[in-house]
Amino acid sequence: MYSELQQKDINHHFTPFSDNKELAEQGSRVITRAEGVYIYDEQGNKLLDAMAGLWCVNLGYGRQELVDVATAQMKELPYYNLFFKTTHAPAAKLAEKITSLAPAHMNKVFFTGSGSEANDTVFRMVRRFWDLEGKPTKKTFISRENAYHGSTVVGASLGGMGYMHEQGDLPIAGVEHIEQPYYFKEGGDLSQEEFGIKAAQSLEAKIIELGEENIAAFIAEPFQGAGGVIIPPSTYWPEIKRILAKYDILLVVDEVISGFGRTGEWFASQHYDLKPDLMPIAKGLSSGYLPIGGVIVGDRVADTLIEKGGDFNHGFTYSGHPVAAAVALKNIELIEAEGIVDRVKNDISPYLQKRWQELASHPIVGETRGLGMVAGLELVKDKTSKERIAPECKAGGVCRDYSMANGLIMRPCGDTMIISPPLIISHEEVDELIEKAKKTLDETAAFYNLV
Ligand code: PXG
């Protein structure tokens, strides 16, 4: 028996990233409200949202300051565009604020409505850059298998998700994928360090295969998010940096998930000491309260595009939307005022990671891993052989269902269970998260007769 809202949803809502036929048989969970790290559904269930929505609600739910700033901005100037030689206070102030936190050589921001639009913007900026530099053959992007860069045609093409490429003849021409630094799955007999070097060297092999003169940029998430919280071995990024220094290829670091405090720095590029030419951002920029994204542009690209480029024929109706920008600015100001980035680094991330590691001793956990405020674990039948519990990585879905029943939003990527909680989560709430995760793992093991 469906509620009125579930029935409307079944009848008329075409849901993203879902099997809509299956959903029509089950009905969606109707989320009604949220506070702090908790969300509530129509049935009155309270769930600890260990995914911060979709990796975005960094400040947690229910921040009145963000509501107030949105209300005030709506009254003063609810909308104006940035196309007609115009700007407004929220866009100008937000651009200044973001660049003050970004690596020093990055001093411009182009605003978009989402992370996917940010990556579409990257694609056009990079190709335009090389044209203006007189190197029009430099068009190809190198990305990685199992990367996530969005769901538009360019975003999905840059991403390395086979199940997305299958639908709509993707990737588009000019995008190539190399191996990912996923040690648990692909490390074989190598040590973590050896595997990190090997995975990075597939970039150099691809550059040599295609010819440096044809490569525009390398794009990567600092750690893969939607791919399953894949944290590269310590040798990976230094080797990528060595390779990029050898060739004239731009570096795009996709900070859509990793930006705004999640790693204990404002940006993961600072954590890994990277010098990106472009950084797509979104999600934590506004803690998800309103849709907004952007591209932080390094001086090299910005100088060429601005000095030599004339009009850049690209932009969106909602680029730098004043209400979204005002909320994003307030969001950043609150993160600063409350010392949240520092708290992540020195307090709550060490605590979360220490407690998450306890799950490694569970009989069906093959590995735990984490960085800052993201973590993942691998479900296995056999810790040594890493054999999966069920065919087609179906145990992840079973584990997710137990997790939801236990009041914890922890989600599967195949047989990898992942979390990315709000940065404001308390120690007690971390304890609750871990207790619920343990219970969930026990129940999953029992379901498969593994205890
Ligand atoms: N880059 C990265 C690294 C992302 O994680 C995007 C770009 C695209 O952002 P928009 O705002 O266009 O969605 C993302 C988005 C998942 C999931 O299942 C992750 C994302 C989006 C949808 C689902 O984990 N990340």
Residues whose N, C-alpha, C, O or C-beta is under 5 A from the ligand:
A	BS01	PXG	S114 G115 S116 E117 Y148 H149 G150 E221 G225 A226 D254 V256 I257 A282
